[in-house]
């Protein structure tokens, strides 16, 4: 396996102005050895996809507490694919009802969904496992 760090873009799309949780996750990912780019608040799907492309990331993590996850996640996934970034892992976190979680996953709009209370080591382990699987294929 390469010694290159996993590059993660952490984004707050939409009008949600709550960023304490996403900052905790960003720090946890960094402390686990990943390179983390945080976009800040109020990003459009286009801004998220463009930043992911410019930064050549392996993972995009969306933090959505506004309830707009069923609109924002599919649009961002679509834009990533349009930019040739189909292999980028798309994670969604926030207040996501179980029914919506299943819809996001089954439709391919997210690779995994995390909710409040999920431990940081669960998130980092998921990313490391997925990255290891993709590099060993």
C-alpha positions as CSV (number, residue, x, y, z in Angstrom):
1,X,0.0,0.0,0.0
2,X,1.2,3.5,-0.8
3,X,2.3,5.8,1.9
4,X,0.3,8.6,0.4
5,X,-2.3,10.1,2.8
6,X,-5.9,9.7,2.1
7,X,-7.3,13.1,0.9
8,X,-10.7,13.9,2.4
9,X,-12.8,16.9,1.5
10,X,-15.3,17.8,4.3
11,X,-18.1,20.0,3.1
12,X,-21.2,21.8,4.5
13,X,-23.5,22.1,1.6
14,X,-26.7,24.2,1.7
15,X,-27.9,26.7,4.2
16,X,-27.1,24.8,7.4
17,X,-25.0,27.0,9.6
18,X,-24.1,24.5,12.3
19,X,-20.4,23.4,12.0
20,X,-19.3,22.1,15.4
21,X,-19.8,18.5,14.5
22,X,-18.1,18.7,11.1
23,X,-15.1,20.3,12.7
24,X,-14.9,17.5,15.3
25,X,-15.0,14.9,12.4
26,X,-12.5,16.9,10.4
27,X,-10.1,16.9,13.3
28,X,-10.7,13.2,14.0
29,X,-9.9,12.3,10.4
30,X,-6.7,14.5,10.5
31,X,-5.6,12.9,13.8
32,X,-6.1,9.5,12.2
33,X,-3.5,10.5,9.5
34,X,-5.7,11.7,6.7
35,X,-5.2,14.9,4.8
36,X,-8.4,17.0,5.4
37,X,-9.7,20.0,3.4
38,X,-12.6,21.7,5.0
39,X,-14.7,24.0,2.7
40,X,-16.5,26.0,5.3
41,X,-20.2,26.8,5.5
42,X,-22.9,27.4,2.8
43,X,-21.3,25.6,-0.1
44,X,-23.3,24.9,-3.3
45,X,-23.1,21.4,-4.8
46,X,-21.1,22.9,-7.7
47,X,-18.6,24.4,-5.2
48,X,-18.2,21.1,-3.4
49,X,-17.7,19.1,-6.7
50,X,-15.3,21.7,-8.1
51,X,-13.2,21.7,-4.9
52,X,-13.1,17.9,-4.9
53,X,-11.8,18.0,-8.5
54,X,-9.2,20.7,-7.8
55,X,-8.0,19.0,-4.6
56,X,-7.9,15.5,-6.2
57,X,-9.6,14.0,-3.2
58,X,-10.3,10.3,-2.4
59,X,-13.3,11.0,-0.2
60,X,-16.0,13.6,0.0
61,X,-17.7,13.9,3.4
62,X,-20.9,15.9,3.5
63,X,-22.3,17.3,6.8
64,X,-26.0,18.0,6.4
65,X,-28.2,19.0,9.3
66,X,-30.7,21.1,7.4
67,X,-32.9,18.2,6.1
68,X,-31.8,18.8,2.5
69,X,-29.8,15.6,2.2
70,X,-32.2,14.0,-0.3
71,X,-31.5,16.9,-2.7
72,X,-27.9,17.8,-2.0
73,X,-26.3,14.4,-1.8
74,X,-27.7,13.1,-5.2
75,X,-26.7,16.4,-6.9
76,X,-23.2,16.3,-5.5
77,X,-22.8,12.6,-6.6
78,X,-24.1,13.6,-10.1
79,X,-21.6,16.4,-10.3
80,X,-18.7,14.2,-9.1
81,X,-19.6,11.6,-11.8
82,X,-19.8,14.3,-14.5
83,X,-16.2,15.3,-13.5
84,X,-15.0,11.7,-13.9
85,X,-14.8,11.2,-10.1
86,X,-17.0,8.1,-9.9
87,X,-14.5,6.4,-7.7
88,X,-14.5,9.1,-5.0
89,X,-16.1,7.8,-1.8
90,X,-19.1,9.9,-0.9
91,X,-20.1,9.9,2.8
92,X,-23.1,11.7,4.2
93,X,-23.4,12.6,7.9
94,X,-25.9,14.5,9.9
95,X,-29.5,14.2,10.9
96,X,-30.6,11.6,8.5
97,X,-33.8,9.6,9.1
98,X,-33.4,5.8,8.7
99,X,-35.7,5.7,5.7
100,X,-33.8,8.4,3.9
101,X,-30.5,6.6,4.9
102,X,-31.6,3.5,3.1
103,X,-32.8,5.5,0.0
104,X,-29.5,7.3,-0.2
105,X,-27.5,4.1,0.0
106,X,-29.7,2.0,-2.3
107,X,-29.9,4.6,-5.0
108,X,-26.1,5.0,-4.9
109,X,-26.3,8.7,-3.8
110,X,-24.0,7.9,-0.9
111,X,-21.5,5.2,-0.1
112,X,-22.2,5.4,3.6
113,X,-24.3,7.5,6.0
114,X,-23.2,8.4,9.5
115,X,-25.4,10.0,12.1
116,X,-24.8,11.8,15.5
117,X,-23.5,9.4,18.0
118,X,-21.4,7.3,15.5
119,X,-17.9,7.2,17.0
120,X,-15.1,8.8,15.1
121,X,-13.2,5.5,15.0
122,X,-16.2,4.0,13.1
123,X,-15.9,6.7,10.4
124,X,-12.1,6.5,10.1
125,X,-12.2,2.7,10.0
126,X,-14.8,2.8,7.2
127,X,-12.6,5.1,5.2
128,X,-9.4,3.2,5.8
129,X,-11.2,-0.1,4.9
130,X,-12.7,1.3,1.7
131,X,-9.4,2.9,0.6
132,X,-7.5,-0.3,1.3
133,X,-9.9,-2.3,-0.7
134,X,-9.8,0.1,-3.6
135,X,-6.0,0.2,-3.7
136,X,-5.7,-3.6,-3.5
137,X,-8.0,-4.2,-6.5
